[in-house]
Amino acid sequence: MTDATHAPLRPLADTSPSAVVAGFIAMMTGYTSSLVLMFQAGQAAGLTTAQISSWIWALSIGMAVCSIGLSLRYRTPITVAWSTPGAALLITSLGGVSYGEAIGAYITCAVLVTLCGLTGSFDKLLKRIPASLAAALLAGILFKIGSEIFVAAQHRTALVLGMFFTYLIIKRLSPRYAVLAALVIGTALSGLLGLLDFSAFHLEVAVPVWTMPHFSLAATISIGIPLFVVAMTSQNMPGIAVLRADGYNVPASPLISTTGLASLLLAPFGSHGINLAAISAAICTGPHAHEDRNKRYTAAVWCGVFYGIAGVFGATLAALFAALPKELVLSIAALALFGSIINGLSVAMHEPKEREAALITFMVTASGLTLFSIGSAFWGIVAGLLTLLILNGRTRAQ
């Protein structure tokens, strides 16, 4: 926890323009990463537009309440998001069961996550993971997103280079506004290049739709259990790693149980589960969010505010993001993550005896490896711990 824990809570006084921008970028990154996957899964399963809209509403409201509430409670930038791997999983599994059975599976997953948090078992596991490996895990997760800016430069060279050099110049003159300047210039360049298209954009308020849950063994095996595994290994573990790497030692159990309970309450409205964020969280915990690390919690609070606004207009969210060139979104997310990647790599390589294990963790995680439908974040930690055990005969730093 931060040193300012006992200071008066003044979110408005503690906030800054850079914190607001970081919160907005974190929200934008979270939505653009998998919003299309959710629409694809919903359409493949034959869900109505109202059901898909309710799905987005439920996730957004849950993320808003948890991000704002937990960040204010712990005075720490705690960002909550839905699971991108979970959304990808639903593309293939959602159509195999009825929607009521899928809701039942969401509830099963939420109960398992909540129990994991309440029993403290997740906290005990995390304490056995050395800080160097947690930092390497963070750097590996963020590396692919960070490098996307250079891939995007192949397709929109003028736009991306304009943003990149704006970032570097402002970084030298006034570091806290570097990402904001890049976003402004990127939007202006997009307009000049004719890349903004708001023709399909219109405001429409989302309406929650209740679906009665049904429980079946098939849905539990095909959706509930895999969602739980993905939530814990690909979301919550990296999410805690992000906080730990930036020096925020918040107890994991209350965060896990809170998101589990929120998922449980919102499941009948379509929420497949909310978890701790990793990539979007790093935007709020990094130095670009606020020069004072004790005030970076305001970035996560603003992210929650933007989640809430987006959720209310969930039916039009896809059209809004579709209006922006994807290269702009990829580039601004990458620039916002540079500081977190640097910090992660620095911490990962600090302890000489753990460097090789940290390197293995970083490489496996960054590779995007998927085995048995479990993502690279989990396998990165496994590979790093095995390397540490073989080389040093121990699995945790002294």
Contacts in CASP RR format, 6 or more apart in sequence:
PFRMAT RR
TARGET T0000
AUTHOR 0000-0000-0000
METHOD contacts of the structure
MODEL  1
MTDATHAPLRPLADTSPSAVVAGFIAMMTGYTSSLVLMFQAGQAAGLTTA
QISSWIWALSIGMAVCSIGLSLRYRTPITVAWSTPGAALLITSLGGVSYG
EAIGAYITCAVLVTLCGLTGSFDKLLKRIPASLAAALLAGILFKIGSEIF
VAAQHRTALVLGMFFTYLIIKRLSPRYAVLAALVIGTALSGLLGLLDFSA
FHLEVAVPVWTMPHFSLAATISIGIPLFVVAMTSQNMPGIAVLRADGYNV
PASPLISTTGLASLLLAPFGSHGINLAAISAAICTGPHAHEDRNKRYTAA
VWCGVFYGIAGVFGATLAALFAALPKELVLSIAALALFGSIINGLSVAMH
EPKEREAALITFMVTASGLTLFSIGSAFWGIVAGLLTLLILNGRTRAQ
1 74 0 8 1.000
1 75 0 8 1.000
1 76 0 8 1.000
1 248 0 8 1.000
1 249 0 8 1.000
1 250 0 8 1.000
2 75 0 8 1.000
2 76 0 8 1.000
2 248 0 8 1.000
2 293 0 8 1.000
2 294 0 8 1.000
2 297 0 8 1.000
3 294 0 8 1.000
4 75 0 8 1.000
4 294 0 8 1.000
4 295 0 8 1.000
5 75 0 8 1.000
7 294 0 8 1.000
9 72 0 8 1.000
9 75 0 8 1.000
11 72 0 8 1.000
11 297 0 8 1.000
11 298 0 8 1.000
11 301 0 8 1.000
14 290 0 8 1.000
14 292 0 8 1.000
14 295 0 8 1.000
14 297 0 8 1.000
14 298 0 8 1.000
15 295 0 8 1.000
15 298 0 8 1.000
15 301 0 8 1.000
15 302 0 8 1.000
16 176 0 8 1.000
16 290 0 8 1.000
16 291 0 8 1.000
16 295 0 8 1.000
16 298 0 8 1.000
17 177 0 8 1.000
17 180 0 8 1.000
18 176 0 8 1.000
18 177 0 8 1.000
18 179 0 8 1.000
18 180 0 8 1.000
18 288 0 8 1.000
18 289 0 8 1.000
18 290 0 8 1.000
18 291 0 8 1.000
18 299 0 8 1.000
19 289 0 8 1.000
19 290 0 8 1.000
19 295 0 8 1.000
19 296 0 8 1.000
19 298 0 8 1.000
19 299 0 8 1.000
19 302 0 8 1.000
20 299 0 8 1.000
20 302 0 8 1.000
21 179 0 8 1.000
21 180 0 8 1.000
21 183 0 8 1.000
22 179 0 8 1.000
22 283 0 8 1.000
22 284 0 8 1.000
22 286 0 8 1.000
22 288 0 8 1.000
22 289 0 8 1.000
22 290 0 8 1.000
22 296 0 8 1.000
22 299 0 8 1.000
22 302 0 8 1.000
22 303 0 8 1.000
22 336 0 8 1.000
23 283 0 8 1.000
23 284 0 8 1.000
23 289 0 8 1.000
23 299 0 8 1.000
23 300 0 8 1.000
23 302 0 8 1.000
23 303 0 8 1.000
23 304 0 8 1.000
23 306 0 8 1.000
24 302 0 8 1.000
24 303 0 8 1.000
24 306 0 8 1.000
25 179 0 8 1.000
25 183 0 8 1.000
25 283 0 8 1.000
25 332 0 8 1.000
25 333 0 8 1.000
25 336 0 8 1.000
26 79 0 8 1.000
26 277 0 8 1.000
26 280 0 8 1.000
26 281 0 8 1.000
26 283 0 8 1.000
26 284 0 8 1.000
26 299 0 8 1.000
26 300 0 8 1.000
26 303 0 8 1.000
26 336 0 8 1.000
27 280 0 8 1.000
27 303 0 8 1.000
27 304 0 8 1.000
27 306 0 8 1.000
27 307 0 8 1.000
27 310 0 8 1.000
28 321 0 8 1.000
28 329 0 8 1.000
28 332 0 8 1.000
28 333 0 8 1.000
29 145 0 8 1.000
29 279 0 8 1.000
29 280 0 8 1.000
29 283 0 8 1.000
29 329 0 8 1.000
29 333 0 8 1.000
29 336 0 8 1.000
30 81 0 8 1.000
30 277 0 8 1.000
30 279 0 8 1.000
30 280 0 8 1.000
31 310 0 8 1.000
31 317 0 8 1.000
31 321 0 8 1.000
32 321 0 8 1.000
32 326 0 8 1.000
32 329 0 8 1.000
32 333 0 8 1.000
33 84 0 8 1.000
33 279 0 8 1.000
34 82 0 8 1.000
34 84 0 8 1.000
34 87 0 8 1.000
34 88 0 8 1.000
35 56 0 8 1.000
35 317 0 8 1.000
35 318 0 8 1.000
35 321 0 8 1.000
36 318 0 8 1.000
37 84 0 8 1.000
37 87 0 8 1.000
37 88 0 8 1.000
37 90 0 8 1.000
37 91 0 8 1.000
38 52 0 8 1.000
38 55 0 8 1.000
38 56 0 8 1.000
38 82 0 8 1.000
38 87 0 8 1.000
38 90 0 8 1.000
39 52 0 8 1.000
39 318 0 8 1.000
40 91 0 8 1.000
41 87 0 8 1.000
41 90 0 8 1.000
41 91 0 8 1.000
41 94 0 8 1.000
42 51 0 8 1.000
42 52 0 8 1.000
42 55 0 8 1.000
42 90 0 8 1.000
42 94 0 8 1.000
43 52 0 8 1.000
44 91 0 8 1.000
44 94 0 8 1.000
44 95 0 8 1.000
45 90 0 8 1.000
45 94 0 8 1.000
45 95 0 8 1.000
45 96 0 8 1.000
45 99 0 8 1.000
45 102 0 8 1.000
46 95 0 8 1.000
47 55 0 8 1.000
47 99 0 8 1.000
49 315 0 8 1.000
50 207 0 8 1.000
50 209 0 8 1.000
51 99 0 8 1.000
51 209 0 8 1.000
51 211 0 8 1.000
51 270 0 8 1.000
53 206 0 8 1.000
53 207 0 8 1.000
53 209 0 8 1.000
53 314 0 8 1.000
53 315 0 8 1.000
54 206 0 8 1.000
54 207 0 8 1.000
54 208 0 8 1.000
54 209 0 8 1.000
54 269 0 8 1.000
54 270 0 8 1.000
55 269 0 8 1.000
55 270 0 8 1.000
55 271 0 8 1.000
55 272 0 8 1.000
56 206 0 8 1.000
56 311 0 8 1.000
56 314 0 8 1.000
56 315 0 8 1.000
56 317 0 8 1.000
57 206 0 8 1.000
57 207 0 8 1.000
57 208 0 8 1.000
57 269 0 8 1.000
57 311 0 8 1.000
57 312 0 8 1.000
57 314 0 8 1.000
58 208 0 8 1.000
58 266 0 8 1.000
58 267 0 8 1.000
58 269 0 8 1.000
58 270 0 8 1.000
58 271 0 8 1.000
59 82 0 8 1.000
59 266 0 8 1.000
59 270 0 8 1.000
59 271 0 8 1.000
59 272 0 8 1.000
59 273 0 8 1.000
59 274 0 8 1.000
60 307 0 8 1.000
60 308 0 8 1.000
60 310 0 8 1.000
60 311 0 8 1.000
60 312 0 8 1.000
60 314 0 8 1.000
61 266 0 8 1.000
61 307 0 8 1.000
61 308 0 8 1.000
61 311 0 8 1.000
62 80 0 8 1.000
62 262 0 8 1.000
62 266 0 8 1.000
62 271 0 8 1.000
62 274 0 8 1.000
62 307 0 8 1.000
63 80 0 8 1.000
63 81 0 8 1.000
63 82 0 8 1.000
63 274 0 8 1.000
63 304 0 8 1.000
63 307 0 8 1.000
63 308 0 8 1.000
64 304 0 8 1.000
64 305 0 8 1.000
64 307 0 8 1.000
64 308 0 8 1.000
64 311 0 8 1.000
65 262 0 8 1.000
66 78 0 8 1.000
66 80 0 8 1.000
66 258 0 8 1.000
66 259 0 8 1.000
66 262 0 8 1.000
66 274 0 8 1.000
67 78 0 8 1.000
67 79 0 8 1.000
67 80 0 8 1.000
67 300 0 8 1.000
67 301 0 8 1.000
67 303 0 8 1.000
67 304 0 8 1.000
67 307 0 8 1.000
68 300 0 8 1.000
68 301 0 8 1.000
68 304 0 8 1.000
68 305 0 8 1.000
70 76 0 8 1.000
70 78 0 8 1.000
70 80 0 8 1.000
70 255 0 8 1.000
70 258 0 8 1.000
71 77 0 8 1.000
71 78 0 8 1.000
71 79 0 8 1.000
71 297 0 8 1.000
71 298 0 8 1.000
71 300 0 8 1.000
71 301 0 8 1.000
72 297 0 8 1.000
72 301 0 8 1.000
74 250 0 8 1.000
74 297 0 8 1.000
75 294 0 8 1.000
75 297 0 8 1.000
76 243 0 8 1.000
76 248 0 8 1.000
76 250 0 8 1.000
76 297 0 8 1.000
76 300 0 8 1.000
77 243 0 8 1.000
77 248 0 8 1.000
77 281 0 8 1.000
77 284 0 8 1.000
77 285 0 8 1.000
77 289 0 8 1.000
77 296 0 8 1.000
77 297 0 8 1.000
77 299 0 8 1.000
77 300 0 8 1.000
78 243 0 8 1.000
78 250 0 8 1.000
78 255 0 8 1.000
78 276 0 8 1.000
78 281 0 8 1.000
78 297 0 8 1.000
78 300 0 8 1.000
79 276 0 8 1.000
79 277 0 8 1.000
79 280 0 8 1.000
79 281 0 8 1.000
79 283 0 8 1.000
79 284 0 8 1.000
79 300 0 8 1.000
79 303 0 8 1.000
79 304 0 8 1.000
80 259 0 8 1.000
80 274 0 8 1.000
80 275 0 8 1.000
80 276 0 8 1.000
80 277 0 8 1.000
81 235 0 8 1.000
81 274 0 8 1.000
81 275 0 8 1.000
81 276 0 8 1.000
81 277 0 8 1.000
81 280 0 8 1.000
81 281 0 8 1.000
82 271 0 8 1.000
82 272 0 8 1.000
82 273 0 8 1.000
82 274 0 8 1.000
82 275 0 8 1.000
83 227 0 8 1.000
83 230 0 8 1.000
83 231 0 8 1.000
83 234 0 8 1.000
83 235 0 8 1.000
83 272 0 8 1.000
83 273 0 8 1.000
83 275 0 8 1.000
85 230 0 8 1.000
85 234 0 8 1.000
85 235 0 8 1.000
85 375 0 8 1.000
86 226 0 8 1.000
86 227 0 8 1.000
86 230 0 8 1.000
86 231 0 8 1.000
86 234 0 8 1.000
86 272 0 8 1.000
87 272 0 8 1.000
89 223 0 8 1.000
89 226 0 8 1.000
89 227 0 8 1.000
89 230 0 8 1.000
89 373 0 8 1.000
90 102 0 8 1.000
90 223 0 8 1.000
90 272 0 8 1.000
93 222 0 8 1.000
93 223 0 8 1.000
93 226 0 8 1.000
94 102 0 8 1.000
94 223 0 8 1.000
96 222 0 8 1.000
97 105 0 8 1.000
97 216 0 8 1.000
97 218 0 8 1.000
97 219 0 8 1.000
97 222 0 8 1.000
97 223 0 8 1.000
98 214 0 8 1.000
99 211 0 8 1.000
100 211 0 8 1.000
100 212 0 8 1.000
100 213 0 8 1.000
100 214 0 8 1.000
101 214 0 8 1.000
101 215 0 8 1.000
101 216 0 8 1.000
101 218 0 8 1.000
101 219 0 8 1.000
102 219 0 8 1.000
102 223 0 8 1.000
102 272 0 8 1.000
103 211 0 8 1.000
103 212 0 8 1.000
103 213 0 8 1.000
103 214 0 8 1.000
103 267 0 8 1.000
103 268 0 8 1.000
103 270 0 8 1.000
104 213 0 8 1.000
104 214 0 8 1.000
104 215 0 8 1.000
104 219 0 8 1.000
104 267 0 8 1.000
105 215 0 8 1.000
105 219 0 8 1.000
105 220 0 8 1.000
105 222 0 8 1.000
105 223 0 8 1.000
105 224 0 8 1.000
105 227 0 8 1.000
106 213 0 8 1.000
106 223 0 8 1.000
106 224 0 8 1.000
106 227 0 8 1.000
106 263 0 8 1.000
106 267 0 8 1.000
106 270 0 8 1.000
106 271 0 8 1.000
106 272 0 8 1.000
106 273 0 8 1.000
107 213 0 8 1.000
107 215 0 8 1.000
107 264 0 8 1.000
107 267 0 8 1.000
107 268 0 8 1.000
108 215 0 8 1.000
108 220 0 8 1.000
108 224 0 8 1.000
108 225 0 8 1.000
108 228 0 8 1.000
109 223 0 8 1.000
109 224 0 8 1.000
109 225 0 8 1.000
109 227 0 8 1.000
109 228 0 8 1.000
109 231 0 8 1.000
109 263 0 8 1.000
109 272 0 8 1.000
109 273 0 8 1.000
110 260 0 8 1.000
110 261 0 8 1.000
110 263 0 8 1.000
110 264 0 8 1.000
110 267 0 8 1.000
110 273 0 8 1.000
111 264 0 8 1.000
112 224 0 8 1.000
112 228 0 8 1.000
113 228 0 8 1.000
113 231 0 8 1.000
113 232 0 8 1.000
113 236 0 8 1.000
113 256 0 8 1.000
113 257 0 8 1.000
113 259 0 8 1.000
113 260 0 8 1.000
113 263 0 8 1.000
113 275 0 8 1.000
114 256 0 8 1.000
114 257 0 8 1.000
114 260 0 8 1.000
114 261 0 8 1.000
114 263 0 8 1.000
114 264 0 8 1.000
116 122 0 8 1.000
116 232 0 8 1.000
116 256 0 8 1.000
116 257 0 8 1.000
117 123 0 8 1.000
117 252 0 8 1.000
117 253 0 8 1.000
117 254 0 8 1.000
117 256 0 8 1.000
117 257 0 8 1.000
117 260 0 8 1.000
118 253 0 8 1.000
118 257 0 8 1.000
119 253 0 8 1.000
120 252 0 8 1.000
120 253 0 8 1.000
122 232 0 8 1.000
122 236 0 8 1.000
122 252 0 8 1.000
122 253 0 8 1.000
122 256 0 8 1.000
123 251 0 8 1.000
123 252 0 8 1.000
123 253 0 8 1.000
126 237 0 8 1.000
126 240 0 8 1.000
126 244 0 8 1.000
126 252 0 8 1.000
127 396 0 8 1.000
128 395 0 8 1.000
128 396 0 8 1.000
129 381 0 8 1.000
129 385 0 8 1.000
129 396 0 8 1.000
130 351 0 8 1.000
130 354 0 8 1.000
130 357 0 8 1.000
130 388 0 8 1.000
130 395 0 8 1.000
130 396 0 8 1.000
130 397 0 8 1.000
131 244 0 8 1.000
131 245 0 8 1.000
131 347 0 8 1.000
131 397 0 8 1.000
132 347 0 8 1.000
132 348 0 8 1.000
132 349 0 8 1.000
132 350 0 8 1.000
132 351 0 8 1.000
132 354 0 8 1.000
132 355 0 8 1.000
132 357 0 8 1.000
132 358 0 8 1.000
132 397 0 8 1.000
133 348 0 8 1.000
133 354 0 8 1.000
133 357 0 8 1.000
133 358 0 8 1.000
133 361 0 8 1.000
133 381 0 8 1.000
133 384 0 8 1.000
133 385 0 8 1.000
133 388 0 8 1.000
134 240 0 8 1.000
134 241 0 8 1.000
134 244 0 8 1.000
134 245 0 8 1.000
135 241 0 8 1.000
135 244 0 8 1.000
135 245 0 8 1.000
135 343 0 8 1.000
135 344 0 8 1.000
135 345 0 8 1.000
135 346 0 8 1.000
135 347 0 8 1.000
135 348 0 8 1.000
135 358 0 8 1.000
136 344 0 8 1.000
136 345 0 8 1.000
136 348 0 8 1.000
136 357 0 8 1.000
136 358 0 8 1.000
136 359 0 8 1.000
136 361 0 8 1.000
136 362 0 8 1.000
136 365 0 8 1.000
136 384 0 8 1.000
137 237 0 8 1.000
137 238 0 8 1.000
137 241 0 8 1.000
137 361 0 8 1.000
137 362 0 8 1.000
137 365 0 8 1.000
137 377 0 8 1.000
137 380 0 8 1.000
137 381 0 8 1.000
138 238 0 8 1.000
138 241 0 8 1.000
138 242 0 8 1.000
138 245 0 8 1.000
138 278 0 8 1.000
138 282 0 8 1.000
138 340 0 8 1.000
138 344 0 8 1.000
139 341 0 8 1.000
139 344 0 8 1.000
139 345 0 8 1.000
139 348 0 8 1.000
139 362 0 8 1.000
139 365 0 8 1.000
139 366 0 8 1.000
140 361 0 8 1.000
140 362 0 8 1.000
140 365 0 8 1.000
140 366 0 8 1.000
141 238 0 8 1.000
141 241 0 8 1.000
141 278 0 8 1.000
141 279 0 8 1.000
141 365 0 8 1.000
141 366 0 8 1.000
141 377 0 8 1.000
142 278 0 8 1.000
142 279 0 8 1.000
142 282 0 8 1.000
142 337 0 8 1.000
142 340 0 8 1.000
142 341 0 8 1.000
143 341 0 8 1.000
143 362 0 8 1.000
143 365 0 8 1.000
143 366 0 8 1.000
144 366 0 8 1.000
144 368 0 8 1.000
145 279 0 8 1.000
145 330 0 8 1.000
145 333 0 8 1.000
145 334 0 8 1.000
145 337 0 8 1.000
146 333 0 8 1.000
146 334 0 8 1.000
146 337 0 8 1.000
146 338 0 8 1.000
146 341 0 8 1.000
147 334 0 8 1.000
148 330 0 8 1.000
148 331 0 8 1.000
148 333 0 8 1.000
148 334 0 8 1.000
149 160 0 8 1.000
149 163 0 8 1.000
149 164 0 8 1.000
149 330 0 8 1.000
149 331 0 8 1.000
149 334 0 8 1.000
149 335 0 8 1.000
151 330 0 8 1.000
152 160 0 8 1.000
152 326 0 8 1.000
152 327 0 8 1.000
152 330 0 8 1.000
152 331 0 8 1.000
153 160 0 8 1.000
153 161 0 8 1.000
153 164 0 8 1.000
155 327 0 8 1.000
156 193 0 8 1.000
156 195 0 8 1.000
156 325 0 8 1.000
156 327 0 8 1.000
156 328 0 8 1.000
158 189 0 8 1.000
158 193 0 8 1.000
159 186 0 8 1.000
159 189 0 8 1.000
159 190 0 8 1.000
159 193 0 8 1.000
159 195 0 8 1.000
159 325 0 8 1.000
159 327 0 8 1.000
159 328 0 8 1.000
159 331 0 8 1.000
160 327 0 8 1.000
160 331 0 8 1.000
162 185 0 8 1.000
162 186 0 8 1.000
162 189 0 8 1.000
163 182 0 8 1.000
163 183 0 8 1.000
163 185 0 8 1.000
163 186 0 8 1.000
163 189 0 8 1.000
163 328 0 8 1.000
163 331 0 8 1.000
163 332 0 8 1.000
163 335 0 8 1.000
164 182 0 8 1.000
164 331 0 8 1.000
164 335 0 8 1.000
166 178 0 8 1.000
166 181 0 8 1.000
166 182 0 8 1.000
166 185 0 8 1.000
166 186 0 8 1.000
167 178 0 8 1.000
167 179 0 8 1.000
167 181 0 8 1.000
167 182 0 8 1.000
167 335 0 8 1.000
168 178 0 8 1.000
170 177 0 8 1.000
170 178 0 8 1.000
170 181 0 8 1.000
170 182 0 8 1.000
171 178 0 8 1.000
175 287 0 8 1.000
175 288 0 8 1.000
175 291 0 8 1.000
176 288 0 8 1.000
176 290 0 8 1.000
176 291 0 8 1.000
178 288 0 8 1.000
178 335 0 8 1.000
179 288 0 8 1.000
179 332 0 8 1.000
179 335 0 8 1.000
179 336 0 8 1.000
182 331 0 8 1.000
182 332 0 8 1.000
182 335 0 8 1.000
183 332 0 8 1.000
186 328 0 8 1.000
186 331 0 8 1.000
186 332 0 8 1.000
187 196 0 8 1.000
187 324 0 8 1.000
187 328 0 8 1.000
190 196 0 8 1.000
190 324 0 8 1.000
190 325 0 8 1.000
190 328 0 8 1.000
195 325 0 8 1.000
195 328 0 8 1.000
196 323 0 8 1.000
196 324 0 8 1.000
196 325 0 8 1.000
197 322 0 8 1.000
197 323 0 8 1.000
198 323 0 8 1.000
200 319 0 8 1.000
200 322 0 8 1.000
200 323 0 8 1.000
201 316 0 8 1.000
201 319 0 8 1.000
201 320 0 8 1.000
201 323 0 8 1.000
202 316 0 8 1.000
202 319 0 8 1.000
203 313 0 8 1.000
203 316 0 8 1.000
204 313 0 8 1.000
204 314 0 8 1.000
204 315 0 8 1.000
204 316 0 8 1.000
205 312 0 8 1.000
205 313 0 8 1.000
205 315 0 8 1.000
206 311 0 8 1.000
206 312 0 8 1.000
206 313 0 8 1.000
206 314 0 8 1.000
206 315 0 8 1.000
208 269 0 8 1.000
209 269 0 8 1.000
209 270 0 8 1.000
210 268 0 8 1.000
210 269 0 8 1.000
211 268 0 8 1.000
211 269 0 8 1.000
211 270 0 8 1.000
212 268 0 8 1.000
213 267 0 8 1.000
213 268 0 8 1.000
226 373 0 8 1.000
227 272 0 8 1.000
227 273 0 8 1.000
229 373 0 8 1.000
229 374 0 8 1.000
230 373 0 8 1.000
230 374 0 8 1.000
230 375 0 8 1.000
231 273 0 8 1.000
231 275 0 8 1.000
233 374 0 8 1.000
233 375 0 8 1.000
233 377 0 8 1.000
233 378 0 8 1.000
234 374 0 8 1.000
234 375 0 8 1.000
234 377 0 8 1.000
234 378 0 8 1.000
235 275 0 8 1.000
235 276 0 8 1.000
235 277 0 8 1.000
235 278 0 8 1.000
236 252 0 8 1.000
236 256 0 8 1.000
236 259 0 8 1.000
236 275 0 8 1.000
236 276 0 8 1.000
237 377 0 8 1.000
237 378 0 8 1.000
237 381 0 8 1.000
238 276 0 8 1.000
238 278 0 8 1.000
238 377 0 8 1.000
239 276 0 8 1.000
239 277 0 8 1.000
239 278 0 8 1.000
239 281 0 8 1.000
240 252 0 8 1.000
240 255 0 8 1.000
240 276 0 8 1.000
241 278 0 8 1.000
242 277 0 8 1.000
242 278 0 8 1.000
242 281 0 8 1.000
242 282 0 8 1.000
242 285 0 8 1.000
242 340 0 8 1.000
243 249 0 8 1.000
243 250 0 8 1.000
243 281 0 8 1.000
243 285 0 8 1.000
245 340 0 8 1.000
245 343 0 8 1.000
245 344 0 8 1.000
245 347 0 8 1.000
246 282 0 8 1.000
246 285 0 8 1.000
246 286 0 8 1.000
246 293 0 8 1.000
246 340 0 8 1.000
246 343 0 8 1.000
247 293 0 8 1.000
248 285 0 8 1.000
255 276 0 8 1.000
256 276 0 8 1.000
259 273 0 8 1.000
259 274 0 8 1.000
259 275 0 8 1.000
259 276 0 8 1.000
260 273 0 8 1.000
260 274 0 8 1.000
262 274 0 8 1.000
263 271 0 8 1.000
263 273 0 8 1.000
263 274 0 8 1.000
266 273 0 8 1.000
266 274 0 8 1.000
267 273 0 8 1.000
278 377 0 8 1.000
279 333 0 8 1.000
279 337 0 8 1.000
280 303 0 8 1.000
281 300 0 8 1.000
282 337 0 8 1.000
282 340 0 8 1.000
283 289 0 8 1.000
283 299 0 8 1.000
283 333 0 8 1.000
283 336 0 8 1.000
283 337 0 8 1.000
283 340 0 8 1.000
284 296 0 8 1.000
284 299 0 8 1.000
284 300 0 8 1.000
284 303 0 8 1.000
285 296 0 8 1.000
285 340 0 8 1.000
286 296 0 8 1.000
286 339 0 8 1.000
286 340 0 8 1.000
286 343 0 8 1.000
287 293 0 8 1.000
287 339 0 8 1.000
288 336 0 8 1.000
288 339 0 8 1.000
289 296 0 8 1.000
289 299 0 8 1.000
290 296 0 8 1.000
290 298 0 8 1.000
290 299 0 8 1.000
310 317 0 8 1.000
311 317 0 8 1.000
321 329 0 8 1.000
345 362 0 8 1.000
348 355 0 8 1.000
348 358 0 8 1.000
348 359 0 8 1.000
348 361 0 8 1.000
348 362 0 8 1.000
349 355 0 8 1.000
349 358 0 8 1.000
349 359 0 8 1.000
351 358 0 8 1.000
351 397 0 8 1.000
353 391 0 8 1.000
353 392 0 8 1.000
354 388 0 8 1.000
354 392 0 8 1.000
354 397 0 8 1.000
356 387 0 8 1.000
356 391 0 8 1.000
357 384 0 8 1.000
357 385 0 8 1.000
357 387 0 8 1.000
357 388 0 8 1.000
357 391 0 8 1.000
357 392 0 8 1.000
358 384 0 8 1.000
360 380 0 8 1.000
360 383 0 8 1.000
360 384 0 8 1.000
360 387 0 8 1.000
361 380 0 8 1.000
361 381 0 8 1.000
361 383 0 8 1.000
361 384 0 8 1.000
361 387 0 8 1.000
364 376 0 8 1.000
364 379 0 8 1.000
364 380 0 8 1.000
364 383 0 8 1.000
364 384 0 8 1.000
365 376 0 8 1.000
365 377 0 8 1.000
365 379 0 8 1.000
365 380 0 8 1.000
366 376 0 8 1.000
367 376 0 8 1.000
368 375 0 8 1.000
368 376 0 8 1.000
369 375 0 8 1.000
369 376 0 8 1.000
369 379 0 8 1.000
369 380 0 8 1.000
370 376 0 8 1.000
371 379 0 8 1.000
385 395 0 8 1.000
388 394 0 8 1.000
388 395 0 8 1.000
389 395 0 8 1.000
END
